[in-house]
Amino acid sequence: MGCRVNYKVPLLISALSLLLASCGNEQVIDQIELVQTAGYDMDDQKVLTSILIGDYSEKEKTRVKLLTTTSNNSYDMIPLLNFKTNNPIEYGQMRMMVFGEDYAQRNIGPILKFLGQDVSISGNLQLAVANNKAAELLAATIPAHDPLFLMDMILQNSDKANLPHSDLQSILYNFYDEGRDVFLPHLSLDKDKNALSDGIVLFKDGSGGKLVQHKGNKEALWLKMLLENGKNGTLELPMEDVNNKREPFAFMQIVTSKASFKNKTTMIGTQPSYAVDVKLTAKVVLKGIPDQNSGADGTLLQTKLEKYISDELEQFIRFCCKAGIDPVGFGSFFRGKVRGWSASEFYAAYPSMKSNVTANVQILKSGTQK
Amino acid sequence: MNGVVSDKFSVSPMHLLFVMYVSLVSSGTMSFQHDIAFSAGHDAWISVIIATLYIALLVWMMFFILNRQKQEQAYLVSINNRYFGKTLGTAVNLILILYLVIGSFVAFRNYLQIIHVWVFPHSTTWPIGLFILLIVYYAISGGFQSVTGLCLWGTISIFIFIIPQLITVATRLHLDNILPVFNHPIAEIATSSKQMTHEFTRCEILLIAYPFIREQKKAKRWAYWAVLVCGLLYLLLSMYAIVYFSQGQLEQISWPTLSLFSTLDYPLMQRMETLLITIWIVKILAIISLGLWAACHSMKLTTKTKQRTSLKIFMGVIVILLYFTKNEEQAQMVTNLYSSVGEYVLFLYIPLLFAISLFMKKRLKEE
């Protein structure tokens, strides 16, 4: 037995230690160029890629570098950018990607497929479309000293404002789901050249991911309320005021909301006639509303608000139906309810899909006033 | 001593749970959802249930076969010799031994492939492979008890790790994807169930490990527990894949379980799938060790070759196979070959042994 132990123990120890050592693919943060945000634009028929690199060589100070390159395709940015740096470029920590509007006008399908297959890219990657050039938008964030400025902006807008949540995983989910279309956050620059999140852009997957329409923050909120809890979303509420004494808009903030869908499809012969009831319940806080005793009482206000929200949601759904795009996922909803559902048949009938939205809003008191 | 083998080598009946678990949950855990979703789409989870029930039936058959033998002859090699005669029995034994070795190789090759794709895309994987084989050699030379110990860790490690993570992604599920249930024709669900049984192709290890179990009467319960646990794990993973990915997406990705983990993000640990792959090495070690141990032990009983000699030969076979399966297609070819032989084992061989046992018992009584 002694003989056996003699060779087995060193064997185990050497195997284990070599196993540990063979995983020594270590890279020190200040010896690599860590791409954290990337942008794609069209530049004449070529693809202009731009990246933001965080430089962490000085303690507690992040310098941000912007590098750009042009190529004939969207996939060789790393080798091309390597020509321009002293340290190797690593993109395993890339967390934000911006498409310029002209790039997104062409198909984003191929680049989405590419991102989905590359294991170095995290499923948490945020994608967005820039109003104009992605490179300009990236350049505008350099003074913030944060290579992930745009990502943080999108994340906080999803958590605390009107943007519906999205990341690479959910975008790929929508892209490959035949009953759903992709939407992305839309970013632009304000007049002082500061980055700004202003709504969503809607895509049509059927045509390989073509940008169809830009919608503002208000529509982003309607989409968010249909997809998830519209918590923290805010809205300007138009107020009727014949005497013109007050500001024409009040402010509404959603505390919590939930949309539920009910299938109301009827069969006409063998053809289903698709119809859906959307019921929205929400709790909101209002500011800038006239005092209750000086005009409209609570229930009247509530009825008006419910009508406003349901009309707006209805309008948004109608718009999607007419444009033939489905960011809400009605196709996927009916697939679960109607046996023998087929995508082509459904989307042929989609523009005439009937929808009926009812909103049930509870207005919460806010502030210290009684 | 209650068993056939002396207490020095045997294990308590509860350990059969771990041995059976490792033989049933193989390297396909990371990818089976992709394969079964091709034919049955969102109804693929039904095929997981059907396949698990079939395996439970096979386990029942195997216990039936074992109970029809004299206690000291209740193991695979002796059963084959008794049922098929000396020559044919030896041939069947040798085929099964080769099958077990290739099974270990398939698990090994799949794991190296995952390492190559997910962790070290730019470096060669053979050094890692070599060290895995060294550890496997160490484990098997410790005998059945140390292999069982490895199986214990192989079982526990994944459970500790996978289940909490699955809870974390629970907010991102699209539960509607399951509906409508039974939207696929029976034929498609059957194809998918057959595909699912490929995950269970090593269940015959029960017939080999059985003599090493003390108090064999209590062992049955643990084997069924193992089938139940595996069935639930596969069901959970398949359901998660169906409601986490859209149908088109599931057909695109090769390793749904790993892709599922790749969206998890913690402040200090951003790529959970890498950690999962690293922890998973324990499971892979257990799978390879158990398969090779079963092969070596059966080899000893068939041809009286020393276990250590046959272990070296089988390791050589694995290294040669590794050398010849340089690209993905060649590896896939070996996997496909293994799976189709596995189908014969599951659908023909074990039921045949069962049928013979029914008949043999009668003959014994007549005598």
Boltz contact constraints between the chains, C-beta under 6 A:
constraints:
  - contact:
      token1: [A, 8]
      token2: [B, 138]
      max_distance: 6.0
  - contact:
      token1: [A, 11]
      token2: [B, 138]
      max_distance: 6.0
  - contact:
      token1: [A, 12]
      token2: [B, 138]
      max_distance: 6.0
  - contact:
      token1: [A, 15]
      token2: [B, 131]
      max_distance: 6.0
  - contact:
      token1: [A, 15]
      token2: [B, 134]
      max_distance: 6.0
  - contact:
      token1: [A, 15]
      token2: [B, 135]
      max_distance: 6.0
  - contact:
      token1: [A, 18]
      token2: [B, 131]
      max_distance: 6.0
  - contact:
      token1: [A, 19]
      token2: [B, 131]
      max_distance: 6.0
  - contact:
      token1: [A, 22]
      token2: [B, 127]
      max_distance: 6.0
  - contact:
      token1: [A, 22]
      token2: [B, 128]
      max_distance: 6.0
  - contact:
      token1: [A, 119]
      token2: [B, 118]
      max_distance: 6.0
  - contact:
      token1: [A, 123]
      token2: [B, 262]
      max_distance: 6.0
  - contact:
      token1: [A, 123]
      token2: [B, 263]
      max_distance: 6.0
  - contact:
      token1: [A, 124]
      token2: [B, 265]
      max_distance: 6.0
  - contact:
      token1: [A, 169]
      token2: [B, 263]
      max_distance: 6.0
  - contact:
      token1: [A, 172]
      token2: [B, 249]
      max_distance: 6.0
  - contact:
      token1: [A, 173]
      token2: [B, 246]
      max_distance: 6.0
  - contact:
      token1: [A, 173]
      token2: [B, 249]
      max_distance: 6.0
  - contact:
      token1: [A, 176]
      token2: [B, 246]
      max_distance: 6.0
  - contact:
      token1: [A, 176]
      token2: [B, 248]
      max_distance: 6.0
  - contact:
      token1: [A, 176]
      token2: [B, 249]
      max_distance: 6.0
  - contact:
      token1: [A, 177]
      token2: [B, 246]
      max_distance: 6.0
  - contact:
      token1: [A, 336]
      token2: [B, 176]
      max_distance: 6.0
  - contact:
      token1: [A, 336]
      token2: [B, 179]
      max_distance: 6.0
  - contact:
      token1: [A, 339]
      token2: [B, 180]
      max_distance: 6.0
